Amino acid sequence: MWLPCLIWAGSEGRLKAGLCCLGWLCLLTSTLSWAAPPERQVLSQQPWYYQWGDVSAASVHTDNQNWQSLTFPANPPDRNGEAFLWLKTTLPTHHFQEPVIYITSVDLTIAAYLDGQKIYQFGEVTADSAPQFIGWPWHEIPLPPDAAGKTLTLKIFSDYTEIGLWGDIWLTERSDLHLHLIRDGFDELLIAGFLLLLGITALIFAFMRRENGGFFYLGCFALVTAGNLLGESQLLQLIASAPLLKVYLAAMCYFLTPVFIAMLLSHWCQRSDQWAFRTLALIHVLFLSIALGLSLSGLVNLSIFYPAFDLLFIVTCILMTGLALHHYRQYKFEQRMVMLAFFIYAAFLFADMLIAHGFTPWVDFPLALGALLFALIVSMVSLSHFKQLQTALERMNNDLESHVMARTAELQGYVDREMERSQQLLRINEFSLRLEQLIGKMQQCNEVQTATRLVCEGIHEVFKPWVFRAQPVGTLSRSERPQGRHHRIVVIDDLQGHKVPHLIISNDERLTQDQESAQVISGFMNRVTERLGITLSSIRLRENLQKMSFEDALTGLKNRRYLDDALPREYQLAQRYQQPLSVMMCDIDFFKNFNDTFGHEAGDMALRSVATQMLEHFRETDIPCRYGGEEFVVLMPGASAQAAYNRARDLLLKIAARKISYQGRDLAALTLSIGIACWRGVGDLPEDLLLQADKTLYRAKMAGRNCIEMAVFPPSESDH
């Protein structure tokens, strides 16, 4: 390790210590490039098109004339103060199972559409919703597996100097992207942790030797550098997404960087130049106060201050470099090394500014390398002054290594959980497709009972290889119903809108040991039960509506609407197969007098009594209907004139023989007048068979009631 090398170096061997530090720098730098990018397709190389303006998504997706080509999806020409930009491209062919689009950053907010359907949004992107700056995170836009060949359209808002996409734009596998971010961001987090440790150590040294203020500024510089790295770390977003908080952390640390550089150089320079360095530090403190105050109050977006700060920082670095070089020969070796580290880090920052503002092509610039170089030189200076703290520093180094190992194990565990979660999501997607197929079959059912049987028979096919079963609640007693988190109850709505338990879906095994995967599965099962409940409720509603529309509410017989629908159908069947068809029309005799004498409730009871006897009397193929008031019509397919007459006669006898009791007293007996129109199945079927039955009913009433009249078509002497 490099720590013993520094400790070994005495005052005469400081150059050797510096060389040792640089050797360790090269070794660590090589680790920054080991994370190869994942298998991907670079979308920035695709043809892109743009148009300006805050227009609606519907008009943009139908407009094929106002688009202009663009080499890279950022900062198109002719902006003219526009804050809203539309970009589009066609997604290439790919073989990814869970495809996502990865974008390093966007200036500033974005909404994504795939063939006109919104699939992703970060922040507000319309003028009506007052869009605000909410951070510069990397973006992961999920895509369906069949996204190849579809049009990806992006709407972007930015009141910043830059607008559009920034950095890498990839189409890749989601799990591969996460693994790449973990590997790529690990070095930055390691360096940030190392800087935090060094910063705290330097502050401890400063408090131990209060006369030496240089270590205080060194410690502060290390801490703000670590904060800047943490604020810009992509891996932290994968662990906990808080883009605006990260931006404020990075901005505060970034804006404080020149403050501590100036104060550190003022500690080492000649007294005559100290006021100049402190004045520069004060200017940056005022800038930080104004930027944070206005942005936190919501008056100005924080992003607006970055260009102004970068310009101010460049001017400050030039002035500080000139002042430092003026007395460079008077500095000690350690001071020169620290100043050299600052100059190198400033060069790294300057290069990063050029890339950030688009003055040079995008590359993944290793800004952490400059921070690492600074950290190593600070370590060299610190250890050369405090050799007596060797034991403490070795302990701190061991703690750092233990922390790295623990963090590595934690990140590896996260990768394992992510892989398991990816497999669970693939399996759940397959289950979802099977579930939709089952629901499609259910929606073809006209009765809840049929749909329920379909679920019970097909639920195990949906969840293969998992073992699930479904049982109707009505078939189980309360003690037999399974309980626990491995069971779900499907509820449906009854006619009163109440939730009624209908099905129990259960499994007897724990499907995963991972808590996060278990939550994903639990959420999916909740969606399954809700989906089945909604489908069964809609079938129940359709079944009830159909039943209510064709059934008389008072008597339970089919109503006139059903008769109007059934009569033409029976006409066609009788005509096609040349089978007899009889239509019987019945009327309760003197029903008005019955109502006036005994009341309408007794009359309703009498109607129900007649309807009940008709349902018991006629065949299953006969169709008794309530025609209106006290009139009834019976369709008798296949019934000859004689058979129809015999059924009518037996019905008269049954009605007249039954005594009607209401509220404990016997009421007058009821009688019927019946008219029958019969087609014998020969010749043409009269279209007015129901009218003929009505006419024969009228003749029965004129003949004294409680009798039967018939009309047979075509007429025959044998039919009387």
Secondary structure, DSSP 8 states (H G I E B T S, - for coil): -HHHHHHH--GGGHHHHHHHHHHHHHHHHHGGG-S---SEEEGGGS-EEEEES---HHHHHH--SS-EEESSSB--S--TT--EEEEEEE------SSEEEEEEEEESEEEEEETTEEEEEES--SGGG---------EEEE--TT-TT-EEEEEEE--SS--EEEEEEEEEEHHHHHHHHHHHHHHHHHHHHHHHHHHHHHHHHHHHSTT-THHHHHHHHHHHHHHHHHHT-HHHHHHS--HHHHHHHHHHHHHHHHHHHHHHHHHHS-HHHHHHHHHHHHHHHHHHHHHHHHHHTTSS-GGGHHHHHHHHHHHHHHHHHHHHHHTGGGS-HHHHHHHHHHHHHHHHHHHHHHHHTTSS------HHHHHHHHHHHHHHHHHHH-GGGHHHHHHHHHHHHHHHHHHHHHHHHHHHHHHHHHHHHHHHHHHHHHHHHHHHHHTT-SSHHHHHHHHHHHHHHHTTTS--EEEEGGGS-GGGS--STTEEEEEEE-TTS-EEEEEEEE-SS---S-HHHHHHHHHHHHHHHHHHHHHHHHHHHHHHHHHHHHB-TTT-SB-HHHHHHHHHHHHHHHHHHT--EEEEEEEETTHHHHHHHH-HHHHHHHHHHHHHHHHHHS-SS-EEEEEETTEEEEEEET--HHHHHHHHHHHHHHHHHS-EEETTEEE----EEEEEEEE-SSS---TTHHHHHHHHHHHHHHTTSSSEEEEEES--TT--
